[in-house]
């Protein structure tokens, strides 16, 4: 992942700077997400990776697929990626762009994994607590994983807060060994 991120970073930064300059953050976000989804499709990846198909043909095919979903700048960005042989980087570029966007807008994407479905009150309470402790507004995505036994596992950027029973048991096991 770090190798992909290193290669994708200049493209993500360029797209982000352009989105800021043109006040088109949402348009770029949606365009990059759509392009990444198209590239991630199994049918398309076979065509894109085929060395017998020329770059111009790949670009034309992708632009036809994305017709109506991309503005002119995003279409030019797609052509640039095709010409530079960087299409496989699109999902990473989109992910990095979203991270830059969230930081710029003062948001932090937080992945919460809970042993059980959270009630509305528990969801709001956890969101408020995380906003206070992290010092930023958060976009909270919640998933359920019964293997946690109880509690929650929170991933916010590079920070991991493991408040799960499974995590405590693993910690106890390491301590006892």
ABEGO torsion letter per residue (X at the ends): XAAAAAAAAAAAAAAAAAAAAAGAAAAAAAAAAAAAAAAABAAAAAAAABAABBAAAAAAAAAAAABGABBAAAAAAAAAAAAAGAAAAAAAAAAAAAAAAAAAAGBBBBBBBBABBBBAAAAAAAAAAAAAAAGBBBBBBBBBBAAAGBEBBBBBEABBBBABAAAAAAAAAAAAX
